Amino acid sequence: MFSEARPRVPRCQSVAKAQNMLGAEQISLWLTLAYSLAVPVIAVIYWRTYGPANFLWLSDIALAFTLASLLTGNRLLASMPAVGVLPLELAWTIDFLAGGRLIGLAAYMFDPKLPLYLRSLSLFHLALPPTLLFLLYRFGYDERALIDQTLLTWVVLVITYVATDPEQNINWVFGPGSKPQHRLPPLLYLGLEMVVIPVFVFLPMHLILKRLF
C-alpha cells in the first residue's frame, strides 16, 4: 500500500537496450575469436623473426593485455593499454594512412625489403584503438590504470635498457626514433623518458578516458 512508486521504463527503450547489449555481446565474441587466433600466430612469427626481446615493445604488451581483457572481461586489463599506448597507436594509424611519410612510425610498412606477410602482421596496430575503445565502452574505464600502467612501463623500460641491444632501440630507451642518441648521458635520457611518458602521454589520456567512460 505504501510501497514506493517506480517509474515505468517504456517498452521500446527496454527492447533497444536489450538489442544494444546483444549486439555488444556479439561484437565481443567475434573480437575474442579473432584475437585468440591472431595473437598466437603473431607471437610465434615474431619470436622466430625478432627473438623474445621484441615482446618488450609496449605495443606488443598492449596487444596481450587486450586479448586478456577480451577473455576475462577485466576492465583494468583494457584500461591500462588504453592509457599506455592509445595515443601512440593513433599516431601510428595516422602515419600509416599517410604512407609512413608523416612521422615515420609506420614507414617500415612500405619497405619492400621486408616480407609482405611480416608487414601485414603489424596491422594489429590498426585494430587496437577501436578494440580498446569498444572495451572501455562496454566495461568502463578503471582509474587505477594510470598508476598501474606507469609502474609497468617503468619496469619494462628498465628491463629493456639493461637486457637489449642499443641498436634495436626498443621502446626508444636509447634515443628517440630508430637510432640511439648521443647528446645526453644514456641514464639521464632514460630517466627523462620515464618522466615524460607518464606526464605527457599517460596523464592526459587518463583524464580524457576518465571523462568519456
C-alpha positions as CSV (number, residue, x, y, z in Angstrom):
1,M,0.0,0.0,0.0
2,F,2.8,2.4,0.9
3,S,5.4,0.9,-1.4
4,E,7.5,3.3,-3.4
5,A,6.2,4.0,-6.9
6,R,8.7,3.2,-9.6
7,P,8.7,4.9,-12.9
8,R,8.0,2.5,-15.8
9,V,10.5,2.2,-18.5
10,P,8.9,2.4,-21.9
11,R,8.9,-1.0,-23.7
12,C,10.7,0.5,-26.7
13,Q,13.6,1.6,-24.5
14,S,13.8,-1.8,-22.9
15,V,13.9,-3.5,-26.3
16,A,16.5,-1.1,-27.6
17,K,18.7,-1.6,-24.5
18,A,18.4,-5.4,-24.9
19,Q,19.3,-5.2,-28.6
20,N,22.4,-3.0,-27.8
21,M,23.5,-5.5,-25.1
22,L,23.1,-8.4,-27.5
23,G,25.0,-6.5,-30.2
24,A,27.8,-5.8,-27.9
25,E,28.0,-9.4,-26.8
26,Q,28.2,-10.5,-30.5
27,I,30.9,-8.0,-31.3
28,S,32.8,-9.1,-28.2
29,L,32.5,-12.7,-29.2
30,W,33.9,-12.1,-32.7
31,L,36.7,-9.9,-31.4
32,T,37.6,-12.6,-28.8
33,L,37.8,-15.3,-31.5
34,A,39.8,-13.0,-33.9
35,Y,42.3,-12.0,-31.2
36,S,42.6,-15.6,-29.9
37,L,43.5,-16.8,-33.4
38,A,45.7,-13.8,-34.4
39,V,47.8,-13.1,-31.3
40,P,49.3,-16.6,-31.0
41,V,50.2,-16.5,-34.7
42,I,51.8,-13.1,-34.3
43,A,53.7,-14.2,-31.2
44,V,55.2,-17.3,-32.9
45,I,56.3,-15.4,-36.0
46,Y,57.7,-12.5,-34.1
47,W,59.6,-14.9,-31.7
48,R,61.2,-16.7,-34.7
49,T,61.9,-13.5,-36.6
50,Y,62.9,-11.0,-33.9
51,G,63.5,-13.0,-30.8
52,P,62.0,-12.7,-27.3
53,A,63.2,-9.1,-26.8
54,N,60.6,-8.0,-29.3
55,F,57.9,-8.6,-26.8
56,L,59.2,-5.8,-24.6
57,W,57.7,-3.3,-27.0
58,L,54.8,-1.6,-25.2
59,S,52.5,-2.1,-28.2
60,D,53.1,-5.9,-28.0
61,I,52.4,-5.9,-24.3
62,A,49.2,-3.9,-25.0
63,L,48.1,-6.5,-27.6
64,A,48.5,-9.2,-24.9
65,F,46.6,-7.2,-22.4
66,T,43.8,-6.6,-24.9
67,L,43.4,-10.3,-25.5
68,A,43.4,-11.0,-21.8
69,S,40.6,-8.4,-21.3
70,L,38.5,-9.9,-24.0
71,L,38.9,-13.3,-22.5
72,T,38.3,-12.3,-18.9
73,G,36.1,-9.2,-19.1
74,N,38.5,-7.4,-16.8
75,R,38.3,-3.6,-17.4
76,L,41.7,-2.8,-15.8
77,L,43.4,-5.0,-18.5
78,A,41.7,-2.9,-21.1
79,S,42.2,0.4,-19.3
80,M,46.0,0.0,-18.9
81,P,46.8,-0.3,-22.6
82,A,44.3,2.4,-23.4
83,V,46.2,4.8,-21.2
84,G,49.6,3.4,-22.2
85,V,49.5,3.1,-26.0
86,L,46.3,4.5,-27.4
87,P,47.9,7.9,-28.3
88,L,50.8,6.1,-30.0
89,E,48.6,3.7,-31.8
90,L,46.5,6.5,-33.2
91,A,49.7,8.3,-34.3
92,W,50.9,5.0,-36.0
93,T,47.5,4.8,-37.7
94,I,47.7,8.4,-39.0
95,D,51.2,7.8,-40.2
96,F,50.2,4.6,-41.9
97,L,47.4,6.3,-43.8
98,A,49.9,9.0,-44.8
99,G,52.2,6.3,-46.3
100,G,54.7,6.4,-43.4
101,R,55.9,9.8,-44.5
102,L,54.3,12.0,-41.8
103,I,56.3,11.0,-38.7
104,G,57.9,7.7,-39.8
105,L,56.3,5.4,-37.2
106,A,54.8,3.2,-40.0
107,A,57.5,3.8,-42.6
108,Y,58.6,0.2,-42.4
109,M,55.2,-0.9,-43.6
110,F,56.2,0.4,-47.1
111,D,59.7,-1.1,-47.1
112,P,59.8,-3.7,-49.9
113,K,62.8,-5.3,-48.3
114,L,60.6,-6.7,-45.5
115,P,58.4,-9.7,-46.4
116,L,54.8,-8.8,-47.1
117,Y,53.5,-11.3,-44.6
118,L,55.7,-9.9,-41.8
119,R,54.5,-6.3,-42.5
120,S,50.9,-7.5,-42.6
121,L,51.2,-8.7,-39.0
122,S,51.8,-5.1,-37.9
123,L,48.2,-4.3,-39.0
124,F,47.3,-5.1,-35.4
125,H,48.2,-1.5,-34.7
126,L,45.1,-0.5,-36.7
127,A,42.9,-2.9,-34.7
128,L,44.0,-1.9,-31.2
129,P,42.4,1.6,-31.0
130,P,38.9,0.6,-31.9
131,T,39.1,-2.6,-29.9
132,L,40.2,-0.7,-26.8
133,L,37.6,2.0,-27.2
134,F,34.9,-0.7,-27.6
135,L,36.1,-2.5,-24.4
136,L,36.0,0.8,-22.5
137,Y,32.6,1.5,-23.8
138,R,31.4,-1.9,-22.7
139,F,33.2,-2.3,-19.3
140,G,34.0,1.2,-18.3
141,Y,37.3,2.8,-17.5
142,D,39.3,1.8,-14.4
143,E,41.1,4.8,-12.9
144,R,43.8,2.5,-11.4
145,A,45.1,2.2,-14.9
146,L,47.2,5.4,-14.7
147,I,49.3,4.2,-11.7
148,D,49.4,0.6,-12.8
149,Q,50.4,1.4,-16.4
150,T,53.1,3.8,-15.2
151,L,54.7,1.2,-12.9
152,L,54.5,-1.4,-15.6
153,T,56.1,1.0,-18.1
154,W,58.9,1.9,-15.7
155,V,59.7,-1.8,-15.2
156,V,59.6,-2.6,-18.9
157,L,61.8,0.4,-19.8
158,V,64.5,-0.6,-17.2
159,I,64.5,-4.2,-18.4
160,T,64.7,-3.0,-22.0
161,Y,67.6,-0.8,-21.2
162,V,69.5,-3.5,-19.3
163,A,68.7,-6.5,-21.5
164,T,68.5,-5.4,-25.1
165,D,70.8,-4.2,-27.9
166,P,71.0,-0.4,-28.2
167,E,70.8,-0.8,-32.0
168,Q,67.4,-2.3,-31.6
169,N,66.3,0.7,-29.5
170,I,63.2,-1.0,-28.3
171,N,60.8,1.5,-26.7
172,W,63.2,4.2,-27.6
173,V,65.1,3.7,-24.4
174,F,68.4,4.7,-26.1
175,G,67.1,7.6,-28.1
176,P,64.0,9.0,-29.9
177,G,63.4,7.2,-33.2
178,S,65.2,4.2,-34.6
179,K,68.7,5.0,-33.5
180,P,70.4,5.7,-30.1
181,Q,71.1,9.3,-29.2
182,H,74.5,10.7,-28.1
183,R,73.8,14.2,-26.8
184,L,72.8,13.1,-23.2
185,P,74.2,10.5,-20.9
186,P,72.3,7.3,-21.5
187,L,70.9,7.0,-18.0
188,L,69.8,10.7,-17.9
189,Y,68.0,10.2,-21.2
190,L,66.3,7.1,-19.8
191,G,65.3,9.0,-16.7
192,L,63.8,11.8,-18.7
193,E,61.8,9.2,-20.8
194,M,60.4,7.7,-17.6
195,V,59.2,11.1,-16.6
196,V,58.0,12.4,-19.9
197,I,55.9,9.4,-21.0
198,P,53.7,9.3,-17.8
199,V,53.3,13.1,-17.6
200,F,52.7,14.0,-21.2
201,V,51.1,10.8,-22.6
202,F,49.5,8.8,-19.8
203,L,48.1,11.6,-17.7
204,P,46.3,13.5,-20.5
205,M,44.9,10.2,-21.8
206,H,43.8,9.2,-18.3
207,L,41.9,12.5,-17.9
208,I,40.2,12.1,-21.3
209,L,39.2,8.5,-20.7
210,K,38.0,9.2,-17.2
211,R,35.7,11.9,-18.7
212,L,34.5,9.8,-21.6
213,F,34.0,6.5,-19.9
